[in-house]
């Protein structure tokens, strides 16, 4: 899988490593490549001289805003990684439940991923409403509070299409299908069918974690970045 090539001891939070908010257009971009949206060159970490309160001058390296939306972005990835790597114990097997009704021992990974995905979809939608008054944006998010509506009806209102169609048009058909499967099976799990989350779904979530992250960033840059003259 994607993480097999990571250096020993590297956390899965590496998915956010080396990514910043472009200081020119606010896209999510790498510090090692030209911005894919505005073609801004690789940022140079220049030194700035600042004066402290007691009058001393200090030379500091210029910092850039990280691409993560909030600290919880790291927490979700750490929790998913922990669930995948930890040894299974007997209680994880749900042996007290009939075999035909047992969810996967690591089913929590799917639920954690979907919660993490929902937070990123809200971030994308908020970015698309950057020029909308705060009160109106908050009211719209309350009206369309369920993820299904946000991915379809509300997404259509803002962007004239759906999140799945955006993924497909940007070359991520496999991820669009993958997310639709997770959503369907997660809903089945929530409505009384625990076996909907099986081992194959858990493995698929982990296996596609990196490419799904990249796909979300691509859609985020398409839908939230506002360039002068665009």
Secondary structure, DSSP 8 states (H G I E B T S, - for coil): -GGGGS-TT--GGGGGTTEEE-TTT--EEETTS--TTT--------EEEEE-TTS-EEEEE----BS-SSTHHHHHHHHHHHHHHS---GGGG-TTS-GGG---TTTHHHHHHHHHHHHHHHHHHHHHTTTS-HHHHHHHHHHT-SHHHHHTHHHHHHHSS-HHHHHHHTT-HHHHHHHHHHHHHHHHHHTT-GGGS-HHHHHHHHHTHHHHHHHHHHHHHHHH---TT-
